[in-house]
Amino acid sequence: MMEILVVDEDRRLRDAVLSALEAEHHYVEAMAGGEAVLRRLGEEHFDAVFLDLRMGGNGGMEILGEIKRRHPGTEVVVWASDGTVQLAVKAMRDGAFDFLEKPFPDDVLQGVLARLERQRRLPGWSEVVEGPPNAGTAEPVLDSADASMRAVRDVLGRAAPTSASILILGESGTGKSVMARAVHDKSSVRHKPFVTVSCPSLSRELLESQLFGHVKGAFTGAIRDQWGKVHAANGGTLFLDEIGELPLDIQPKLLRLLQEREYERLGETKTRKAEVRVIAATNRDLRMLVDDGAFREDLYYRLHVIVVTLPALRDRPGDLLRFAEEYLRFFAERTSRKIRGFSEGGKNRLRSYAWPGNLRELRNGIERAVILSRGEEIGAEDLACDNGPTRLQCVPGWNSATEAFAHSLPGADLSLEALEGEHLKRVLGRSGSLAEAARILGIDQATLYRKRKRMGLG
């Protein structure tokens, strides 16, 4: 299946080609032409464009050149009613995949489609990939000496080549999206799209449109047809980040996509097919959301095929300093700072903090320290807490009570309630379910539920 844009001022020919292509199960959009063609190609990926060269006089030739300049991986099939040899030669020289003379019979169109399909199977065919891994970031490689992290990597390594749905649990900032991308890169569809949808980022209506697409007029502001992320991910991987925030009334549509590989765009009754591998991630307790009626149980079990929990950074002390040093090298190079590393005081400060924001917080903290450091080493003072207006602000949550808890120091200036709350927060954060957390704490689920609610932990 290919994504094809048909461009011709003749509506009858445009509609006839569209119908013929859709009959072969390709996704097709059709438009009359002009600058809107280039805008549409900037908004969505198309495998091929079928283009009338005589559009607006010789405007089609200009559009052909712009398409090949801006989107070199998109093939362009051109046609004209006056198919002279000179025109065909010029079009092919400018990058056209094939030249047809109008009117053309169906078997000629079928032949072009067959050649395009063969071309797609050749190495080097351009694929749309959203969010290339580690592009311009300092994300540490998630290998680890920690046993729990090695177990996670082992499970995901064995699951990656399959088409099974994967659910990645873990606190915010533990690297769930990076791990999802690593799974895609080891899968059989690694040369296909990897498309991310952030579930909490939009209103319900806009999120549904972003996922499944819409047709013109489906809602206020829908001024043209739009393909969604499911369409963009077809054949590859759809990563649903923070799926615990997915609105309840969208969940049946996702369940249908998972079970039947079918969906409809907003405002459209036509059923479409999509072969996507779904990886979901959340820092929420989905089982508790099911019990509370905020998440469908059937969708929960559909996602709950391969499940892993990424350990928090505070539970991986052997990785903390190594990751910090990788971040330091990255930001020192980016900012042209000559910084050798961390002083002993700086290392102690790193070790003493609980890092509730995990890798994301560590990254931000090291970047800030590299920028503001005055010496060739990052010291404790560069990472220190000070709420004064002229000093580096403390990383959120970094205080003497947190440090005392991290070191388990008896007699620290920390109330029993604060100590209990911190302990509950940590156990809940690394547990895959409320039942597991209750088992670790040695209390029943009802008691844990009441304590968590009283302390505002979720």
Number of C-alpha atoms within 10 A of each C-alpha: 14 19 18 23 22 25 25 25 17 12 13 10 15 20 16 11 20 19 14 15 21 15 10 12 14 15 20 19 20 19 18 16 19 16 9 11 19 16 10 15 16 13 10 15 20 23 22 20 25 23 29 30 27 17 20 12 8 11 15 23 21 12 20 23 17 14 22 16 12 12 17 13 18 21 25 27 24 25 25 20 13 14 14 10 9 8 16 21 12 12 23 15 10 16 17 25 19 17 22 20 15 13 11 11 9 11 9 11 14 14 11 16 17 12 12 19 14 10 13 16 9 8 8 10 13 15 16 19 19 12 12 12 15 12 8 7 11 16 18 19 13 15 10 14 11 14 10 15 19 14 14 17 20 12 13 21 15 12 18 22 16 13 17 16 20 24 24 26 26 22 23 19 20 23 22 24 21 16 19 26 22 19 22 24 18 17 21 14 19 19 19 20 22 29 23 23 18 17 21 15 13 12 11 16 12 14 20 24 23 21 25 23 24 24 17 15 13 17 14 7 8 15 12 10 16 21 21 19 21 28 26 27 24 20 19 27 30 26 27 22 23 22 22 22 18 21 17 14 13 14 18 13 18 21 19 13 21 20 11 12 15 16 22 16 24 24 16 12 9 8 9 15 16 19 19 24 24 23 25 25 25 22 23 21 18 23 19 15 16 16 11 10 11 17 22 20 15 13 18 18 10 17 21 17 13 15 17 21 23 24 21 24 22 20 15 16 14 14 17 19 16 13 20 22 16 18 24 25 19 19 22 19 12 10 11 10 17 13 18 14 19 20 14 13 15 19 18 14 18 22 18 18 20 22 24 24 20 19 23 15 17 21 23 13 21 24 20 16 22 26 14 14 16 13 13 14 18 24 22 18 15 25 24 18 18 14 10 9 7 7 13 17 16 16 19 11 15 16 15 15 18 20 18 19 20 16 14 11 12 9 8 13 11 15 11 9 10 14 16 12 17 18 14 19 18 17 16 25 24 19 21 22 16 20 18 15 22 20 13 12 15 10 12 13 16 12 11 20 15 11 15 16 11 11 15 10 14 11
